[in-house]
Structures are given as C-alpha cells and as structure tokens.
Amino acid sequence: GGYRLPSCLLPQGSVPRSFACMKRSRGADTSMSDDSLVLVTADNKSGFKNVTYDLQSRRYELRVQVGGKRKHLGAFKTAREAAVVYARTAEGKADAAAQQRPTGADAAAHAVRAAEREGLLLIPADRKDSTTGYKNVTHNVEQSGVRKYKLQMQKKGKRLSCGLFGTAEEAALAYARTPEGRADAERLRRPAPVPRTAAAIEAVQQAEREGLTLVLSANATGYKNVTVDQRKSKCQLQVCAAGRQQTIGIAAASSERDPHTTHPRRSLA
C-alpha cells in the first residue's frame, strides 16, 4: 500500500519541482532491493527523517524541503516504507552520506589518515592566537549545529569562508587540498634556512647544545612566531600569552632568527 512514485524519484533521479504527477497506486515499490540503500534515521516518533504519522489518515506521511517549500511525497502504511522512498531521492542520498560520516574523534583521525594517504600535510597555524593549531581554521563556539570549525582563506585581498566542519582536522584537510595549502606544505618541507652569519650559526649551535628544535613555519621567515619588520630590518619574536601578544626579542633580519621559539626534543610542527 502507498503511492507509486514517478521515475524522476527513483535512485538515478532527483526530486522534481512539482509533485502533481504523483498518483495513488496499490503496488508502490518500497522494497529494499538496492543493497546500497541507507535509511536516514531521526530522533522523532517515526524514527526516520521527514516521516510523520498522521492521526486522521492513519498513515505515515513523507514531506521534504525543496527550494524553500515543503513538498508532500506520499502517505504509507509503515514508517519504513516512507523511509525507503526518501532514501531513493537525491536529498535522502545526501542525508545518508552525511549520516555515515565519522564524527568527533573518529572524524579527526579519519582526516589525519586521509592526509597521509594523499601525501598531504596539515598546515600548522602561523597565527600566535590560534585556538585550533591549524592555519586558516578557527573555532566558533557560538555556531549552531555540530560544525563549529570554519575554514577561511585570503584571496585577492578578501577573506573568504570556505566551509564549516565538525573537527579542526577536517577543516585543515580541506585547506591542505587547496593550491595554497600545497604551496605551504612545500615551504614547510624545505630544509631549515641555512645560517649565513656568525650570530646565526651560534644560535643554531646553541639550540643543539640545549637539546632544542627550531620550530619551522610556512611564513616568510621560516620559523614559527618570528616576523620581519622591514622598516627596521629586524626580526622579532612574538608569542601569545594570557590572551595578549608579547614581544620576546629582536634580532638582525639576516638568517640569525631568534632561537627562543623552540620545544625540547619535539618534532617540527
């Protein structure tokens, strides 16, 4: 029992703008013949998304949002029949794919593994006030829903939003796949800048004696938290402490970067 759907609603089709062509039929195909079909569940009385029980007709009704309008796709004897029909629509398939994606820690680990498989590098943050640890990725705790990590990129002088993600790692993976992310990875994979002055060589040797590792970055200086003041021809080291930017030291703008941005025996970021 139920409604027979037009061919435009079967697996290879999409939801049409008008559902006037829908006719009542005794033999609607609501079987689970497609092994790849995934029913989209929901935390409601029917247990399935977009499926509600109508007390007057005593049937389960299927309604979807299409183009800003609520469309009725039919009424069925069981919630499962309605869910099967929704699973065959383009919207149902998209929801099913989202439902099967890993979340939380699993999603973060999945993103890291995907980067490794693709030979990509998740780019560490170059901003001192980053709360995510990844470049161009911010955490918006006030964002509604589960996707609270935003990827933003600077293009042609404008800050563009490139999507919301459930974890920082997923957002970082999306950036790593862009041309800009690949360029940053290439810079990070380059050997550390070669010290050219006596002071720079002494700084590197001092770090080695203390068992420290100079932390590289994809910025212009090659080192994390180190920036160049072109007006003064000086390099300065700044860190974020207690929510404030603090200048730790200033050195000549040659290769003698400040060696204080280090971590004992830690791999490069």
C-alpha positions as CSV (number, residue, x, y, z in Angstrom):
1,G,0.0,0.0,0.0
2,G,1.1,3.5,-0.7
3,Y,1.9,5.7,-3.7
4,R,3.8,4.8,-6.8
5,L,6.5,7.4,-7.5
6,P,7.4,8.7,-10.9
7,S,10.7,7.6,-12.4
8,C,12.2,11.0,-11.5
9,L,12.2,10.0,-7.9
10,L,14.0,6.6,-8.4
11,P,17.7,6.2,-7.5
12,Q,19.2,7.8,-10.5
13,G,16.8,10.8,-10.5
14,S,16.2,13.9,-8.4
15,V,13.2,15.4,-6.6
16,P,11.1,17.3,-9.2
17,R,9.8,20.8,-8.6
18,S,6.2,19.7,-8.8
19,F,4.7,16.5,-7.4
20,A,1.4,16.9,-9.2
21,C,2.3,13.9,-11.3
22,M,2.1,11.6,-8.3
23,K,-0.7,9.0,-8.4
24,R,-2.2,6.7,-5.9
25,S,-1.3,3.0,-6.5
26,R,-1.7,-0.2,-4.7
27,G,1.7,-1.5,-5.7
28,A,4.2,1.2,-4.8
29,D,7.8,-0.2,-4.8
30,T,9.0,0.3,-1.3
31,S,11.2,-2.8,-1.1
32,M,14.9,-2.7,0.0
33,S,16.1,-4.2,-3.3
34,D,19.0,-1.9,-3.6
35,D,21.8,-3.1,-1.3
36,S,23.4,0.4,-1.2
37,L,20.2,2.0,0.1
38,V,20.6,3.6,3.6
39,L,17.6,4.7,5.5
40,V,18.0,8.1,7.1
41,T,17.1,7.9,10.8
42,A,16.0,10.7,13.1
43,D,15.2,11.4,16.7
44,N,11.4,11.6,16.3
45,K,8.4,9.4,16.8
46,S,8.7,7.6,13.5
47,G,12.4,7.1,13.8
48,F,13.0,8.3,10.2
49,K,13.8,11.8,8.8
50,N,10.9,13.7,7.2
51,V,8.4,10.9,8.2
52,T,5.5,11.7,10.4
53,Y,2.3,9.9,11.5
54,D,-1.0,11.4,10.5
55,L,-3.7,10.5,13.1
56,Q,-6.5,11.4,10.7
57,S,-5.4,9.2,7.8
58,R,-3.6,6.7,10.0
59,R,-0.7,6.7,7.6
60,Y,2.9,7.8,7.7
61,E,3.4,10.9,5.5
62,L,6.7,11.8,3.8
63,R,7.4,15.5,3.3
64,V,10.7,17.1,2.2
65,Q,12.0,20.6,1.9
66,V,12.7,21.5,-1.7
67,G,13.6,25.0,-2.9
68,G,12.4,26.5,0.3
69,K,9.0,24.8,0.1
70,R,7.6,21.8,1.9
71,K,6.6,19.1,-0.6
72,H,4.4,16.1,0.1
73,L,5.8,12.9,-1.4
74,G,3.1,10.4,-0.3
75,A,1.4,8.5,2.6
76,F,2.4,5.0,3.6
77,K,1.2,2.2,5.8
78,T,4.5,2.0,7.6
79,A,7.3,4.4,8.5
80,R,9.8,2.1,6.9
81,E,8.1,2.3,3.5
82,A,8.2,6.1,3.7
83,A,11.8,6.0,4.7
84,V,12.7,3.8,1.7
85,V,11.1,6.2,-0.7
86,Y,13.0,9.1,0.9
87,A,16.3,7.2,0.7
88,R,15.9,7.0,-3.1
89,T,15.7,10.7,-3.5
90,A,18.7,13.0,-4.1
91,E,18.1,14.6,-0.7
92,G,17.8,11.2,1.0
93,K,21.1,10.0,-0.5
94,A,22.9,13.2,0.6
95,D,21.5,12.8,4.1
96,A,22.5,9.1,4.2
97,A,26.1,10.0,3.2
98,A,26.2,12.6,5.9
99,Q,24.8,10.2,8.4
100,Q,27.6,7.7,7.7
101,R,30.4,10.1,8.0
102,P,32.5,9.7,11.2
103,T,32.1,12.3,13.9
104,G,34.2,13.7,16.7
105,A,37.5,12.0,17.4
106,D,36.8,9.4,14.7
107,A,36.3,12.2,12.2
108,A,39.6,13.8,13.3
109,A,41.5,10.6,13.0
110,H,39.9,9.9,9.6
111,A,41.0,13.3,8.3
112,V,44.6,12.7,9.5
113,R,44.7,9.3,7.8
114,A,43.3,10.8,4.6
115,A,46.0,13.4,4.6
116,E,48.7,10.7,5.0
117,R,47.2,8.6,2.2
118,E,47.1,11.6,-0.2
119,G,50.6,12.7,0.8
120,L,49.3,16.0,2.2
121,L,50.4,18.0,5.2
122,L,48.0,19.6,7.7
123,I,49.4,23.1,7.9
124,P,50.1,24.3,11.5
125,A,48.8,27.7,12.5
126,D,51.0,30.6,11.8
127,R,48.9,33.0,14.0
128,K,50.0,33.2,17.6
129,D,46.4,33.4,18.8
130,S,45.2,30.3,17.0
131,T,42.9,28.1,19.1
132,T,42.8,25.2,16.7
133,G,46.5,24.7,15.9
134,Y,45.9,24.8,12.1
135,K,46.3,27.6,9.6
136,N,43.2,29.4,8.5
137,V,41.0,27.3,10.8
138,T,39.0,29.0,13.6
139,H,36.7,27.5,16.2
140,N,33.4,29.3,16.6
141,V,31.7,28.0,19.8
142,E,28.6,30.1,19.1
143,Q,28.0,28.4,15.8
144,S,24.8,26.4,15.8
145,G,24.9,22.7,14.9
146,V,27.9,20.3,15.1
147,R,30.0,22.1,12.5
148,K,31.8,24.7,14.5
149,Y,35.2,24.8,12.8
150,K,35.4,27.4,10.0
151,L,38.0,27.4,7.1
152,Q,38.7,30.9,5.8
153,M,41.2,31.9,3.2
154,Q,42.6,35.2,1.9
155,K,42.1,35.6,-1.9
156,K,42.5,38.8,-3.9
157,G,42.6,40.8,-0.8
158,K,39.3,39.4,0.6
159,R,38.7,37.0,3.4
160,L,36.5,34.2,2.0
161,S,34.7,31.5,4.0
162,C,35.4,28.0,2.6
163,G,33.1,25.9,4.7
164,L,32.2,24.6,8.2
165,F,33.5,21.3,9.6
166,G,32.9,19.1,12.6
167,T,36.6,19.0,13.6
168,A,39.6,21.2,13.1
169,E,41.4,18.3,11.3
170,E,38.6,18.1,8.7
171,A,38.9,21.8,8.0
172,A,42.7,21.5,7.9
173,L,42.4,18.7,5.4
174,A,40.2,20.8,3.2
175,Y,42.9,23.6,3.2
176,A,45.7,21.1,2.6
177,R,43.9,20.0,-0.6
178,T,43.9,23.6,-2.0
179,P,46.8,25.1,-4.1
180,E,47.5,27.4,-1.3
181,G,47.8,24.5,1.2
182,R,50.0,22.6,-1.1
183,A,52.3,25.6,-1.5
184,D,52.5,26.0,2.3
185,A,53.4,22.3,2.6
186,E,56.2,22.6,0.0
187,R,57.6,25.5,2.0
188,L,57.4,23.5,5.3
189,R,59.1,20.6,3.7
190,R,62.1,22.6,2.6
191,P,65.3,22.3,4.7
192,A,65.7,24.8,7.5
193,P,67.2,28.1,6.5
194,V,71.0,27.9,6.3
195,P,72.6,30.2,8.8
196,R,74.9,32.7,7.0
197,T,76.3,34.9,9.7
198,A,78.4,34.1,12.8
199,A,75.5,35.1,15.0
200,A,73.0,32.8,13.1
201,I,75.4,29.8,13.3
202,E,75.9,30.4,17.0
203,A,72.1,30.5,17.5
204,V,71.7,27.1,15.8
205,Q,74.6,25.6,17.7
206,Q,73.2,27.0,21.0
207,A,69.8,25.2,20.3
208,E,71.6,21.9,19.6
209,R,73.6,22.2,22.8
210,E,70.4,22.7,24.8
211,G,68.6,19.8,23.0
212,L,66.1,22.2,21.4
213,T,64.5,22.1,18.0
214,L,63.9,25.3,16.0
215,V,60.2,25.1,15.0
216,L,59.7,25.8,11.3
217,S,56.7,27.6,9.8
218,A,55.3,28.3,6.3
219,N,55.7,32.1,6.9
220,A,58.3,34.4,5.3
221,T,61.0,33.9,8.0
222,G,60.8,30.1,8.0
223,Y,60.3,30.0,11.8
224,K,57.2,29.9,13.9
225,N,56.3,33.2,15.7
226,V,59.2,35.0,14.0
227,T,58.3,38.0,11.8
228,V,60.3,40.6,9.9
229,D,60.0,44.3,10.4
230,Q,61.0,45.7,7.0
231,R,61.3,49.2,8.3
232,K,63.8,48.4,10.9
233,S,65.4,45.4,9.1
234,K,64.9,43.4,12.2
235,C,63.3,40.0,13.1
236,Q,61.1,39.9,16.1
237,L,59.8,37.0,18.2
238,Q,56.3,37.4,19.5
239,V,54.2,34.9,21.4
240,C,50.6,34.9,22.7
241,A,50.4,34.7,26.5
242,A,47.3,35.2,28.6
243,G,45.5,36.4,25.5
244,R,48.0,39.1,24.7
245,Q,50.8,39.4,22.1
246,Q,54.1,39.8,23.8
247,T,57.4,40.6,22.1
248,I,60.2,38.4,23.4
249,G,63.2,39.6,21.5
250,I,64.5,41.4,18.4
251,A,67.4,40.3,16.2
252,A,69.0,41.4,12.9
253,A,66.9,40.5,9.8
254,S,69.5,38.1,8.3
255,S,69.4,34.4,8.9
256,E,70.0,34.8,12.6
257,R,66.4,34.1,13.6
258,D,65.7,34.2,17.3
259,P,66.3,30.6,18.7
260,H,63.9,31.0,21.6
261,T,60.9,29.7,19.6
262,T,61.8,26.1,20.5
263,H,60.4,23.0,22.1
264,P,62.7,20.4,23.8
265,R,63.1,17.4,21.7
266,R,59.9,17.8,19.8
267,S,59.4,17.2,16.1
268,L,58.9,20.2,13.8
269,A,55.3,21.5,13.6
